[in-house]
Amino acid sequence: MKQKLPTKISIIYKPRVYLGIIVLLFVSSLSFAKTLNIASNNVALTTGNIVPENASVITGKVTDETDGKTLPGVTVTVKGVRLSTVTDINGKFSISAESNATLVFSFVGYESLEVPLNGQTALNVSLKPSATNLNEVVVVGYGTQKKISVTGAVDKVSGAATVDGRPVINATQALEGESPNLVIQQRSWVPNGGAFNINIRGTGTTGNNDPLVVIDGVIANGLGVLGTINPSDIDNISILKDAGSAAIYGSRSANGVILITTKKGKIGAKPTVTYSGIYGTQDPMILIHPVSAYQNALDKNLSLANSGAPPQYNDAQLAAIKAAGDGNWRLETILHNAPQTNQNVSVSGGSPTSTYYLSAGYFNQQSNLEKSNLVGAYGIKRYNFRVNQTAILGNFNTAWNIAYIKTQIKEPVVGDPSGLIGDVFRAPLTDNFQDAQGRYTTGFVTYNPLDVLRNGGYRFANNDEINGSFNVAYNITPDLKIRGTFGGIVSANTQLQRQVDLKYYPTGETNSDREVQNNNSKSLNTNTNVVIEYAKKLHKHEFSVLAGIENESYIFEANGIQKNLTDSLLGVPTTGTVVDPNASYNSISNTNEFSINSFFSKATYAFDNKYFLEATFRADGSSKFPPNKRWGYFPSISGAWRLTEEKFMSTYKQNIGDLKLRANYGTLGNQNVNPYQFLSTYNTNTNVYAFNNTAIAGSTRNLANLGLTWEKAATFDLGLDGDLLGGRLNFGFDYFSKITSDILAPRQDVPTFFGSGFPSYNVSKVQVRGWEAKVTYSTRGTLRQSFSFNIANSTSKLLAYSFGQTENVFQREEFEFVRRVGEPITVYQGYKVAGIYQTPDQVNTLPKFAQYTSGLAPGDLYFVDKNHDGVIDTRDKFVLGDPFPHFTFGFNYNASYKGFDLTIFIQGVLKRVELIRGELIEPYHFTNYGGTVYQSSSDFWTPTNTDAKYPRIAEHGTVANNNDYRTGSDMYLFNTAYGRLKNLQIGYTFPSALLTKAGIKRARLYVTGQNLITVSPLKFADPEGTEFGNNLDNTSGANSPRSYTAPRFYGMGLDLTF
Amino acid sequence: MRLRLLNKTNLIIFLTITMVGCKKLDLTPRDKYTDDNFWTVNANAFNALATCYSQQISGGYGGSSSAAQAYFYNEALSDNAYCPLDVNVGTPTAISSGDDANFNSGINRVKYEWASYYTNIRSCNLFLENIDKNTTLGSALIARMKGEARYLRAQAFFRLTNFFGDVPLITKVQTPDEAKVTPKTAKADVVTYILSELDAAAAVLPNRDNQAVADRGRVTIGAAKAMKARVLLYNGRWAECAAVCEDLMNNPSVNGTYSLVSSFPNIFSTNNKYNSEVIFSLGYSKPNRTWSDWSDLGPFYTGAGAVAASNSNLVPTQDLVESYLTLDGKAISDPGSGYDENNAPYANRDPRLGYTIAYDKYQWVNQLGNTQTIYIKPGTAPDAANKKNEYGGGSASSSGYYWRKYFDPTVNDGFNYGEDIIIQRWAEVLLMEAEAKTMLGQMDASVWDKTIKPLRTRAGFVNPLALNYPGNTNMTMIDQVRNERRSELALESLRYDDIKRWKIAETVMNHPTGNEVRGAKFAANSTAFIKLVVRRFDPAKHYLWPIPKESLQTDPKLTQNPGW
């Protein structure tokens, strides 16, 4: 088979042109970022390539030596020539080579094999599985590295393992549980892309804990790309956790780095078309159930009786409620099963000198919420398109990656929807959403969630994103390379929000302002770097040096307009329509920009694949800091020792396996602070006063922090990697310690008669220590099995808070969220319940709050008198717990037998507590707010139920209610440990003989489920939920889980390869 | 080799351009001025001064800058009003409880009250220190603007001394380190400073007659002098106070022409802003700068298009209602007053009672121009809508009274009021003159005829016994003058200061258990007065508020007030 080869093009001998293009891109990127004047870039690269003059096409097949199975994906290179290909799905390859050339076959998990051709044009080879994955390569900062030489804590996660067959909504959700100490919490399950906390190795700072995300070598600002990238396009993800691996990213690295590499085609591979699709149903798992209307009325009368008040319902009314039965004002009425689908098609392949990967993805997750009559089903749709191309052009290696993403989100306009769900929770079951005439009613609650969902309007986000990168590498000499990368992310987001006036029966109105609002924003994030790399191997010594410069620039601009009192049907302006001056804004006052210039370098030395040394250094200058504090310097040093390469360990190596010890230390930075805090600026506020009956503006000065600078994290890591059982069982263990200083905190050491607020100062200090372990095991043979298990823990400790201040206590509702030196960065504080009074004698004698001299009775709580002074007061408060997840784990099991396969993925948290309050716990919460008792809260004390979980019920304002429910105690503390069957797949791959006639190479049909089983002591709410963001900000709102439920997904999928 | 050479050349070019191309890192905000360029822009100078005006009363409530809320709810610190909802409105009830658990140096109200005046003072200091950087406004205008800032700064110190006694006297923009070692200055010295500043302001400010129309609402010479009179009055410097009042009364050509507005309710209407009686007020304007506290003050109205909400979060007390004289000029406790507690308690009373308070069967003219009877007595409302005002219902008044003063009949879009809130008005000058003269033993028919008589005439008294010196009550003259002040100025945020400076707070405030602050006689089937709340005013400590704990902890030179 003679391949059609492109003709040679002379341009490749003119490196100047290429360098010119790099320079042009670099310079234009800089002008982009500043002016947003996108210069016309008529960069047109013509493909070209070189092949040996007298080459012939060599074909063959690669198999596994142990079981004879064909091996797809094996890299086949012509030794000494920059040509390579990869075996196809049937293990076959074809490559052009001179007749006297040597072919090198390499594959992860197998020992490399060199075969001299000696004139052969067809050859079949078999590879031997390797005990150690000597050649396995991982992506690290600004390059790749052989896994054995890695000195830092780097975790490689395969895209296929996390995504294939799983109905994941985005890359973040896919990563949960995949890597130890990559702690991901899904805070909201609303189908809008999700709200996640991501912490790598715990909470290292009271500031922003977001890790850095780098996609195909381009630094992204923020975590946004994790939400928009098509998970199916991900080839692999590297998680850089310590100084040894992350310090090369300097000021952006303190929270760890997530490096995403997207899929590429293979050199010389024939076009392969793959299709994968999942379709299924999301079942809203409603965990909370109100007691019947009748029981609720009885309990209400009891609550009133306990409060010394007459009953609300007389016998006749009770009988009527009982006869009428339950209404439909409950969650089941507004939440329904909803479909979700992920559909992907890709084509990949390559010529001898170029590769391509094209993909299109469609994701549609409908909301469980009742549909809108105006815009149909709520939910999210995402369309992903990607083109990844590489080409070898002479001594140049080039790569283009471009992705376009459209995301469309439809949401109800009022209520978040936690407000809506709260309004459903609050009303007793005597209520119905509609009366017999179909009118939307109000009863206990003055809004009607069903009407709001159906007719109240909508919020429609329509977001476009293009992200991409262009890379050129040029070999100046075989050892000296220069690489340039230019890339960026452009986002243009628009949102239309419309509120439709609703009138309820008999009273009540929502959205009477009939607001129509448009918000638009766009952002540009550019990243340019140039790297020079020199590598040399001399006998057993391997050196490399890398140096680079980089700029990252970001600009965000937004504007919006709101019109009120619009036409009630169309939302267009009509008589009386006004522009709302407060809700409308221009981009001048909604711009955020920064720029970072950087120099970085890295040197490595290795001896005999046994000893490894590595040092990195980075200097970052950021526009966020004042000129004299602008530059930050981030060094690291690390080393590794493969013990089992030593002679004295040879017996161990032969009998047991490999061992590698790693250690590193370095300084990482965090520049995630608000810009311009180092300048004394003036805010202009409109309408602060009036003269001559005309409103006027005022200006206030913001005090500057002239010394504003980076957070710095001194990080130590000690790791051990090894394998056992002839390489079938791999394990890794890391211990780490990180002390972050110069964390920004507010200051309160100045008397308030100073008369001005303060910016934040670099004064706090946090330590985080922890460990992580990972084990994988696999078997070969007819029944192939593999499992991997990871578990990790980290604990933070606040070492310093602010000038002369060692704690900050924030009171939120009944609770106290405390930052205190010596404790984890945020802890809960409150009273401990000692028991429930059972006798009047106990009421009289046991310690109690001084203000409750009368009004307490059997059934009320009494608290632990911590200091034994006979009275309960603020000195009796305890630290009740740390709300951060501890002992997080993931367990993955795969098995295949003949055509069948099974995947089980379990993720969870072994230790966490959470304070949860509100109507789900307190019957008749605040009397006017809540009108219900739930089954989960109905175990309250009565004279006949003395062994109750909760105290007696009484109306808001009574001493009993104040003592029992308004006191922040561990009655509200719940154990939120959990284990969750995140994914279960059972699949069948059809025999290829059956398929070849239809032109199909591979077909797999499977059933899949997500969140199928959750085991947790917390039964009535999602144990993964949290009131905190990723820094446990202690001014967060208390959690009354009025949230959208965590849905259970079940469906089926089909994978096809052509 | 030529190729090599080209590569190297290109490499050098490449690197050079990269170095040069590194982005400038000196980004500055697009939407904010900085110290470098702020003061030279004329509009900014006016904006900075506007901020000083806007912070005059900034509430003392965390997260809220509603001056109106502070102004009104302070009435509940006194015997004039009661506040059933305490949180978010400055905890007046918690404070008047006198309970250490609710009123101490750590509570937010104390902390914010203190801090908000110092925020105002810092803004004034910042303005005064920087305004000379402006070279285009002209020296005359700058001098006048400085006068306004000095008035506002003096007023803030005055409010501080009323609450806290001795306070740090900060007359420049401090650094944090300076603040941490600032001592208190004796109240007498602060007062001396306030008076000299008010004199200095008066010397450069225009009067209301020659003030430009666009400047209406800014401080005038009249305001500076009236404030000076108030400072002197509060400090018992009667002769000086009377002298300033008489200067204002006798020299309108210098100080501006003031007179009483003929209709009492019109003083507070939007359509009567900057009227002849107003000396200084908090500036509001519809639709952009409004206050909305009326929904907490007034009754519920009925009828199509009527505004429906009333939360009754601040209500008048029975004590205030009882303080109004009869039309004959008698106190209701005077023999022969004809007061009929059970059948017609509100009949035959000082018309200002009805201009200030809405009581049972009040004839309310709502914003639609319709007259509505306000049914408050339980069981009297003719229908469900009217029942909302009845005592005992959900959001009805807990005292059986609503406010009428400050009601703006021109507002028909909710509770967005654009009325100015009056800080000083001519009636107060007349009352200060009357009080100072009485205290000097110089009250006579001539003083009376210039002060009490015109106020009573304007209020609607016609009985000569009430109108003419020395009045028609058994009260002492000073009690009569003080009562006149209470009747005229209720709900104008002066009563708490008055009961403290008269040293009657422990008498009028203290309500031990069993003798709570009273509402109307609607309890127990309308046979007993409503019992509202227990209040305790400890004269040993409550005449001054505590210095906030946070400032004591961060400034070792501060000392706590006695008793705290």
Interface residues (C-beta under 8 A of the other chain):
Chain A: Y13 P15 R16 L19 G20 I22 V23 F26 V27 L30 A33 K34 I476 I482 V530 I549 N551 S553 P581 I588 S589 N590 T591 E593 F594 S595 I596 N597 G621 S622 S623 P627 R630 P675 Y676 L679 S680 T681 Y682 N683 T684 N685 T686 N687 V688 Y689 A690 F691 N692 N693 T694 A695 I696 A697 G698 S699 T700 R701 N702 R747 Q748 D749 V750 P751 T752 F753 F754 G755 S756 F758 G804 Q851
Chain B: L3 L6 N7 N10 L11 I13 F14 L15 I17 T18 M19 G21 C22 K23 K24 L25 D26 L27 T28 P29 R30 D31 K32 Y33 T34 D35 F38 N44 F46 N47 A48 A50 T51 Y53 S54 A101 K111 W114 A115 Y118 T119 N120 I121 R122 S123 L126 V167 P168 I170 Q174 P176 A179 K180 T182 V213 A214 D215 R216 G217 R218 K273 Y274 L282 G283 Y284 S285 N288 R289 G418 D420 P548 E550 S551 T554 D555 L558
